[in-house]
Amino acid sequence: MSRTINIEGVTRIEGHARITIELDDQGAVRDAQFHVTQFRGFEKFVEGRPLTEMPSVMARICGICPVSHLMASAKACDELLAVEIPPAAVRLRKTMNLAQLVQSHALSFFHLSSPDLLLGFDSDPTKRNIFGLIKLHPEFARDGILLRRFGQDVIALLGGKKIHPAWVVPGGVNDPLTAERRDKILEGIPAALDIARRAADWLATVIDRFPNEAAVFANFPTMFAGLVNSDGQLEHYDGTMRFVDSQARTVAEFSDPRQYTQYIAEATENFTFLKSPYFKPAGYPTGIYRVGPLARIIVAQSCGTPAADAELQRFRAKLGRAPTSSFYYHWARLIEILYGIETIEKLMRDPDALDPRVRARARPNRNEGVGISEAPRGTLIHHYKIDDHGQMKWANLIIATGHNNMAMNRGVKQVAERFIHGDTIPEGMINRVEAVIRCFDPCLSCSTHAMGQMPLLITLRNAKGEVLDERQRD
């Protein structure tokens, strides 16, 4: 008899979602879906607001990665003003964007995903969380806190506060950097690098312990997409958007942000509020691609900083040029953390880091602008249209998490097919279905917007609606 498993509230992710898994008459998985049950309203309620408000308004999309929206929004507004922002402002924006990447990746790896890696996917769920981690591995938990604090402190030193800084504005940034604040940023570099190196060394030694998970955690060929600089290296603020196939061969690329509509389109499904972007020339759903840390290190030829490139070399020596399992997003995050810390130091040691010229001022000179940058979870696109008075008429946001929507759905089904059999729901299966989502570190507050709170309840029923098994997590 056909049955449906409902996971009402995926744990250890940022936001709220549920998963349904459909079984056929023989108890095999027929389909699986990742439902984002929140809604997004920013694209509509910004209409009528002046363009100068957009970066600060869009930062309120999320309290986890507000800096990412500041960057993409400000870049779209730069286009509307038709200005070239001062070089010092570019360096300072890049620094803040990388600080956001470091603190967000640290949260994902150390606090959301490492309980599975340290304690085991089948370990006691009452201990397999941040509190169990603090009790059983206090040094590891402390490293995560300190690394995240480094990123947050850099954001605060630049923008005045850790969350929702109003420092990034159309045309540049509000205030130049002082020598005192620069020196405080540089003081934190050595300790942050040590933590990132220790974490990468540890993960490299344990990654082989999880062959079953690596085999089915969204492990299939897709395209990958991300920004690269003029040398084909890792880039997060500005550059060329590149699509590659599952062997890392370039499929398409563009440098003008306004060209994104030639390559990216969005589909909607009736089971989720999260849209599904796809590679437009291939059509939907064939044009599936992935973004984020794993995609970026596949797209890029190298990172461009010593420690990150050394770790990337170790990654590729073990896994190849383009590993297709999303399980390796965890390792890619650590590579990007190393890159972010090293690049922050390079930017802060630039002789012109303290240049007082940090903002270009102008009236609106275009009616349409697009800003593209890399958020921790992947490529972020803000597309705005304004009237002649500079008021917003229309906005479209393609959020990093959205790009991965199709891959997350396929990944849930792949894991379910491997671990679900019969009429019972093993706890380890629940965790693995959720864990494949955690690989992508989705930020559902960004991609939709949270409303309310949901418990976790999984019920297995037969075709008559009779309960065969049930599990509940508070």
Secondary structure, 3 states (H helix, E strand, C coil): CCEEEEECCCCCCECCEEEEEEECCCCCEEEEEEEECCCCCHHHHCCCCEHHHHHHHHHCCCCCCHHHHHHHHHHHHHHHHCCCCCHHHHHHHHHHHHHHHHHHHHHHHHHHHHHHHHHCCCCCCCCCCHHHHHHHCHHHHHHHHHHHHHHHHHHHHHHCCCCCCCCEECCEECCCCCHHHHHHHHHCHHHHHHHHHHHHHHHHHHHHHCHHHHHHCCECCCEEEEEECCCCEECCCCCEEEEECCCCCEEEEECCHHHHHHHEEEECCCCCCCCEEEEHHHCCCCCCEECCHHHHHHHCCECCCHHHHHHHHHHHHHHCCCCCEHHHHHHHHHHHHHHHHHHHHHHHCCCCCCCCCCECCCCCCCCEEEEEEEECCEEEEEEEEECCCCEEEEEEEECHHHHCHHHHHHHHHHHHHHHCCCCCCCHHHHHHHHHHHHHHCCEHHHHCCCCCCCCEEEEEECCCCCEEEEEEEC
